[in-house]
Amino acid sequence: MKSVLVVCIGNICRSPMAEALLAAALPGIAVSSAGTGALIGHPADDIAKALMAARGLDISQHRARQLSTAMCQQADLILTMDEGQRRHIEQRYPLTRGKVMRLNESTKQDVPDPYRQGQAAFDYALQLIDVGTLAWAERIKKFK
């Protein structure tokens, strides 16, 4: 396992937080993020930046990117925030079948989009992201 791609919709809330957490947990593995409907070029949401800063992780340089075929080809594992995104990616990019998983597959939970919903929604999303990133980090470390 050399690279992990984390995907949400806009690539400014959930996936940048998950990217930062996974990258911190998996040194030596390339972790990146993108969106299925990215707000291309936009920075991470201010609440997401603050939540990551509180953990000593700086996502202030993040800029949203649109998911592409090249990104899908390069990634060894693609993690989505919900089941709908997983299905969308597999349909749009058939080459991804078998390497697209939901971030919280182990708990069978989707991570709801906190965009424009305030602090409580971000806190809840981050709780779920924590569970998923921890589970995947442990699983990936076994195969290093």
C-alpha positions as CSV (number, residue, x, y, z in Angstrom):
1,M,0.0,0.0,0.0
2,K,1.6,3.2,-1.2
3,S,-1.2,5.7,-1.7
4,V,-4.7,6.4,-0.3
5,L,-7.2,8.8,-1.8
6,V,-10.0,10.2,0.4
7,V,-13.1,11.4,-1.4
8,C,-16.2,13.4,-0.4
9,I,-18.3,15.8,-2.5
10,G,-16.8,19.3,-2.3
11,N,-13.3,18.4,-0.9
12,I,-13.4,21.2,1.6
13,C,-14.8,19.6,4.8
14,R,-14.7,15.9,5.4
15,S,-12.1,14.6,3.0
16,P,-9.4,17.2,4.0
17,M,-9.9,16.3,7.7
18,A,-9.7,12.6,6.9
19,E,-6.7,13.2,4.7
20,A,-4.8,15.0,7.5
21,L,-5.6,12.4,10.1
22,L,-4.6,9.5,7.9
23,A,-1.4,11.2,6.7
24,A,-0.5,11.8,10.4
25,A,-1.2,8.1,11.3
26,L,0.5,6.7,8.2
27,P,3.9,8.3,7.6
28,G,5.5,7.0,4.4
29,I,2.1,6.5,2.7
30,A,0.9,9.2,0.2
31,V,-2.5,10.4,1.3
32,S,-4.5,12.9,-0.7
33,S,-8.1,13.9,-1.2
34,A,-10.5,15.0,-3.9
35,G,-14.2,15.6,-4.5
36,T,-16.8,14.2,-6.8
37,G,-18.2,17.7,-7.2
38,A,-15.3,19.7,-5.9
39,L,-15.3,23.4,-5.2
40,I,-12.1,23.5,-7.2
41,G,-9.5,25.8,-5.8
42,H,-11.4,26.6,-2.6
43,P,-9.6,26.3,0.8
44,A,-10.8,23.9,3.5
45,D,-13.8,25.2,5.5
46,D,-12.8,27.4,8.4
47,I,-14.4,25.0,10.9
48,A,-12.5,22.1,9.5
49,K,-9.3,24.1,9.6
50,A,-9.9,25.0,13.3
51,L,-10.7,21.4,14.3
52,M,-7.5,20.2,12.7
53,A,-5.4,23.0,14.1
54,A,-6.7,22.0,17.6
55,R,-5.1,18.6,16.9
56,G,-1.8,20.2,15.7
57,L,-2.6,19.5,12.0
58,D,-2.4,22.3,9.5
59,I,-4.8,22.1,6.5
60,S,-4.6,25.8,5.7
61,Q,-2.8,25.2,2.4
62,H,-5.4,22.7,1.2
63,R,-7.2,23.5,-2.1
64,A,-10.2,21.5,-3.4
65,R,-9.5,19.2,-6.3
66,Q,-11.9,17.4,-8.7
67,L,-11.7,13.6,-8.7
68,S,-10.1,12.4,-12.0
69,T,-9.3,9.2,-13.8
70,A,-5.5,9.7,-13.1
71,M,-6.1,10.0,-9.4
72,C,-8.2,6.9,-9.4
73,Q,-5.5,5.0,-11.3
74,Q,-2.7,6.1,-9.0
75,A,-4.5,5.3,-5.7
76,D,-4.1,1.9,-4.1
77,L,-7.2,2.5,-1.9
78,I,-10.0,5.0,-2.3
79,L,-12.1,5.9,0.8
80,T,-15.4,7.6,0.5
81,M,-17.6,9.2,3.1
82,D,-20.8,7.4,2.1
83,E,-22.1,4.4,0.2
84,G,-23.6,6.6,-2.6
85,Q,-20.1,8.1,-3.3
86,R,-18.6,4.6,-3.4
87,R,-21.2,3.5,-6.0
88,H,-20.8,6.7,-8.0
89,I,-17.0,6.3,-8.2
90,E,-17.2,2.7,-9.2
91,Q,-19.8,3.5,-11.9
92,R,-17.9,6.6,-13.2
93,Y,-14.5,5.0,-13.0
94,P,-14.9,1.2,-13.5
95,L,-11.1,0.7,-13.0
96,T,-11.7,1.4,-9.3
97,R,-13.8,-1.6,-8.6
98,G,-12.4,-3.5,-5.7
99,K,-10.4,-0.6,-4.3
100,V,-13.2,1.8,-3.3
101,M,-14.4,1.4,0.3
102,R,-16.4,3.5,2.6
103,L,-14.3,5.2,5.4
104,N,-16.5,3.7,8.0
105,E,-17.1,0.4,6.4
106,S,-16.3,-1.4,9.6
107,T,-19.2,0.2,11.4
108,K,-21.4,0.4,8.3
109,Q,-21.9,4.2,8.8
110,D,-21.9,7.1,6.4
111,V,-20.2,10.4,7.4
112,P,-22.9,13.1,6.9
113,D,-21.8,16.3,5.1
114,P,-21.4,19.1,7.7
115,Y,-21.1,21.9,5.0
116,R,-22.9,25.1,6.1
117,Q,-24.4,23.2,9.1
118,G,-22.3,24.7,12.0
119,Q,-20.0,23.5,14.7
120,A,-22.1,20.6,16.0
121,A,-22.4,19.0,12.5
122,F,-18.6,19.3,12.1
123,D,-18.0,17.8,15.5
124,Y,-20.2,14.8,14.7
125,A,-18.6,14.3,11.3
126,L,-15.2,14.4,12.9
127,Q,-16.2,11.8,15.5
128,L,-17.1,9.5,12.7
129,I,-14.0,10.3,10.7
130,D,-11.9,9.6,13.7
131,V,-13.4,6.1,14.0
132,G,-12.9,5.4,10.3
133,T,-9.3,6.8,10.0
134,L,-8.2,4.9,13.1
135,A,-9.7,1.6,11.8
136,W,-8.1,2.0,8.3
137,A,-4.7,3.1,9.7
138,E,-4.5,0.0,11.9
139,R,-5.5,-2.2,8.9
140,I,-3.0,-0.6,6.5
141,K,-0.2,-0.8,9.0
142,K,-0.6,-4.6,9.0
143,F,0.2,-4.7,5.3
144,K,3.2,-2.3,5.3
